[in-house]
Amino acid sequence: MVRQHRENRSAFCRVRCPDCENEQVIFEKASTVVDCAVCGHVLAEPTGGKAAIKAEIKAKLQ
């Protein structure tokens, strides 16, 4: 049996809301619209692959 080394192709991101500066963790391949938990601003929109992130990315989490 051949074992393949597969790298994790997706990650979580810590983002900062541009309106209220709340930081929260979102999935970079989100399949639904992600809103800020505090003010409701749209942080990410699905595109079929990686989400279109509309907030400042502070860090990528593995």
Sequence and secondary structure as in RCSB ss.txt:
>XXXX:A:sequence
MVRQHRENRSAFCRVRCPDCENEQVIFEKASTVVDCAVCGHVLAEPTGGKAAIKAEIKAKLQ
>XXXX:A:secstr
           EEEEE TTT  EEEEETT SS EE TTT  EEEE  SSS EE SEEEEEE 
